[in-house]
Each structure stands twice: as structure tokens, then as C-alpha cells.
């Protein structure tokens, strides 16, 4: 995304991550690599695909309210200018394979 106004900061309004396969237990996502897990599943991935989003149901899919959108927005510089690589760290309680696909990020000004 490119913007010429240094006083306008883009923010993320929606983040959806689809992942599948491998069946690891209780996967977690850390957006920004700060050691804070922004999405913590409380399930064993025995489904063919699971969607990680801030709308994930607390107490059923995740342990606590997800904070992925806030984590992305905290990582974006004030003016949102230029290119930026944001690390997404993945951890699970057991071994397995997680395939990440279809990352969908929506920016608003």
C-alpha cells in the first residue's frame, strides 16, 4: 500500500489466516515476534481447515480473546509509509505440520 500523506496512518481492520493439516495440539500465533501470543487455540487441529481470526469463539476455539489486529496495528509505523515485514511466529504443544495459506489483510485509511 502506498500513500503520499505523512499524516495518515493505515490500520488493519481485518485479518484472517487459514491453516490446515498436521494436527498439532493447541497452535498459537505471535504477530510481530514480541513473545505475546495473539491467537491461542485450545483445540487439537483435527479439522481439515481452521480459520484464525479475532472473531474466533472464546472458550470453544481459543483460550482468550484474540489480539491479532491490534498486534498488526501496533507494528505498523505511525505514517504507514514504505515496506514492512511483520513476523508471524507459530508454536504448538505437539509436533505436526501446519500449512499457512490465504492470508487476507484489509487496510483502511
Residue pairs with C-beta under 8 A, 6 or more apart in sequence:
1 10
1 80
1 107
3 10
3 79
3 80
3 81
3 109
6 79
6 81
7 79
8 79
8 80
8 109
9 76
9 77
9 78
9 79
9 80
10 76
10 80
10 107
10 108
10 109
11 73
11 76
11 107
11 108
12 69
12 72
12 73
12 76
12 105
12 106
12 107
13 69
13 106
13 107
13 108
14 53
14 69
14 104
14 105
14 106
15 53
15 54
15 68
15 69
15 72
15 103
15 104
15 105
15 106
16 51
16 52
16 53
16 102
16 103
16 104
17 29
17 51
17 52
17 53
17 68
17 88
17 100
17 102
17 103
17 104
18 49
18 50
18 51
18 52
18 100
18 101
18 102
19 27
19 45
19 49
19 50
19 52
19 98
19 99
19 100
19 101
20 45
20 47
20 48
20 49
20 50
20 98
20 99
20 101
21 97
21 98
21 99
22 45
22 96
22 97
22 98
22 99
23 44
23 45
23 46
23 96
24 44
24 45
24 92
24 93
24 94
24 95
24 96
24 97
24 98
25 44
25 45
25 92
25 93
25 94
25 96
26 40
26 41
26 42
26 43
26 44
26 92
26 93
26 94
27 41
27 45
27 90
27 91
27 92
27 98
28 37
28 39
28 40
28 41
28 90
28 91
28 92
29 37
29 38
29 39
29 40
29 52
29 68
29 88
29 89
29 90
30 36
30 37
30 38
30 71
30 87
30 88
30 89
30 90
30 91
31 38
31 39
31 68
31 71
31 72
31 75
31 86
31 87
31 88
32 71
32 72
32 74
32 75
32 86
32 87
33 87
33 89
34 71
36 67
36 71
37 91
38 66
38 67
38 68
38 70
38 71
39 52
39 54
39 56
39 62
39 66
39 67
39 68
40 62
40 63
40 64
40 66
41 50
41 52
41 56
41 61
41 62
41 63
42 59
42 60
42 61
42 62
42 63
43 50
43 61
44 94
45 96
45 98
50 61
52 66
52 68
53 66
53 68
54 65
54 66
54 67
54 68
54 69
55 66
56 62
56 66
58 64
58 65
72 86
72 105
75 84
75 86
76 84
77 84
88 100
90 98
90 100
92 98
